[in-house]
Amino acid sequence: MAKIKMTGKIVLIPFPFTDLTAAKLRPALVLYEGKSDVVLSFISSKLSTRPSDTDIIISSDSIGFAKSGLKVDSVIKLDKIATVLKELIIGELGELDSALKKEVKQKLTKMISHL
């Protein structure tokens, strides 16, 4: 059976709080898929009036919104990343369209170019 590529997919997963005290079931973007783990970026429905340079807005009026599987305007928080076991994924909601994938790649590249 062919392996399904998960990169670019939006999944539902118990995403850990940054202080690791708990986790909350949330949508997250798969940035990288390893053999048993995935690297995810947090997605929130709480939009800031002043998004950061690492935020990507997924607006309900954008072309790729329906494909995302999200229900409301949301923001991908590229500064909130976690590596978790694939088996923790509850389900797949949707996928980013090519324009949003390109924006994610550009912002991630910019973020890590400061190393």
C-alpha positions, 0 to 999 in steps of 0.5 A: 500500500502506498504511503500517504504524505501528511506534510501540508495536512491539517490534523486534529491532535492533542497539542501540548501547552508550551509549559507542558502541563497539559494538552488540548485537542486542536488543529495543527499543520503537519510540517514534517513527517518522520517514520514515527513522529510528525512535526506540527505547527499550532493552529488557533481560531484566536486572531490577533489584531496585530499578527506576528511575522510568523503567523499565517492567516487562513481566512474563510473568504480565501480560495483555499479555505474549504480545502483546509477543513477548518470551520472559522478564520484561523491562524497558523502559529509557526512559532508554536511547533511540537514533535509528537507521535503520529499515533496521537493524531485523531483525524485529518481535517483537510489540507493547505492549498498551494498558495498557503503551502508556499507562504509557510515555506517562505516564512519557515525559511526566513525564520531559520535563516537567522540561525 
